Amino acid sequence: MSVTVTLPAALLPLFPGAPGLLQLDAGTVAELMDALEARWPGMRDRLCDSRPAIRRHINVFVEGKRATLDTNLAPGAEVFIITAVSGG
């Protein structure tokens, strides 16, 4: 059940070797976070909080729709993890 994941550019310098685009096997967004953590320890803490939930300033989109950790991933789904832009 491979999905295509796009990681935010701001995250890449923190995890040497992490590509901006990769394929992972995951059935839910939570499993995707586990797979990222397995490859780059500490990445889940940057993306998720202790509730557990996706951090407030991180957005995850699956096939163009906002997702939570419970969101199911269909084989071949496109997942975008992006940082929120804020300011005033």
Phi and psi in degrees as a GROMACS rama.xvg file:
@    title "Ramachandran Plot"
@    xaxis  label "Phi"
@    yaxis  label "Psi"
@TYPE xy
-80.2694  137.925  SER-2
-125.151  157.415  VAL-3
-98.4693  126.956  THR-4
-119.417  130.008  VAL-5
-108.181  121.787  THR-6
-95.5325  151.868  LEU-7
-70.4203  140.999  PRO-8
-58.801  -32.6194  ALA-9
-65.7519  -21.9388  ALA-10
-84.7009  -28.3499  LEU-11
-61.2739  -40.9417  LEU-12
-64.7387  -22.1499  PRO-13
-78.0106  -17.4065  LEU-14
-132.887  83.3824  PHE-15
-52.3659  134.071  PRO-16
92.5719  -11.993  GLY-17
-74.9987  125.993  ALA-18
-84.8906  162.849  PRO-19
-74.7574  -22.9924  GLY-20
-136.906  129.678  LEU-21
-151.261  166.589  LEU-22
-108.613  132.906  GLN-23
-136.035  153.498  LEU-24
-94.4746  119.761  ASP-25
-161.758  143.094  ALA-26
-100.713  -17.1034  GLY-27
-141.154  167.818  THR-28
-63.988  -36.4539  VAL-29
-61.3369  -42.7088  ALA-30
-65.0856  -35.0201  GLU-31
-62.727  -43.7131  LEU-32
-62.134  -38.8669  MET-33
-63.3881  -40.5954  ASP-34
-66.5371  -39.8007  ALA-35
-63.587  -42.6359  LEU-36
-62.6129  -37.957  GLU-37
-64.2817  -36.2412  ALA-38
-82.2202  -38.8905  ARG-39
-133.1  87.6626  TRP-40
-52.4531  133.323  PRO-41
99.6888  -14.5982  GLY-42
-66.5679  -39.3347  MET-43
-58.8503  -39.2177  ARG-44
-64.0657  -27.0144  ASP-45
-77.1076  -25.5678  ARG-46
-103.438  -25.8121  LEU-47
-126.6  152.703  CYS-48
-100.056  -170.08  ASP-49
-84.2714  -4.3508  SER-50
-62.3537  -42.3301  ARG-51
-88.5416  144.269  PRO-52
-158.096  163.831  ALA-53
-66.8518  135.589  ILE-54
-57.2446  152.72  ARG-55
-57.3512  -37.1979  ARG-56
-101.449  19.3827  HIS-57
-118.295  136.595  ILE-58
-120.005  136.856  ASN-59
-119.257  127.106  VAL-60
-119.798  131.895  PHE-61
-116.769  117.535  VAL-62
52.0865  39.1524  GLU-63
83.6193  0.163874  GLY-64
-113.676  139.465  LYS-65
-61.464  138.343  ARG-66
-122.193  161.332  ALA-67
-118.165  179.032  THR-68
-62.5856  -25.847  LEU-69
-83.5354  -6.31558  ASP-70
-64.9258  130.261  THR-71
-76.8587  148.373  ASN-72
-115.947  121.469  LEU-73
-79.8308  150.673  ALA-74
-54.7068  133.08  PRO-75
84.5381  1.77867  GLY-76
-62.0804  150.267  ALA-77
-101.656  126.802  GLU-78
-120.258  127.714  VAL-79
-115.895  125.755  PHE-80
-108.916  121.057  ILE-81
-133.043  154.293  ILE-82
-89.9875  142.261  THR-83
-71.9739  149.115  ALA-84
-107.267  126.467  VAL-85
-138.646  167.671  SER-86
152.842  -177.478  GLY-87
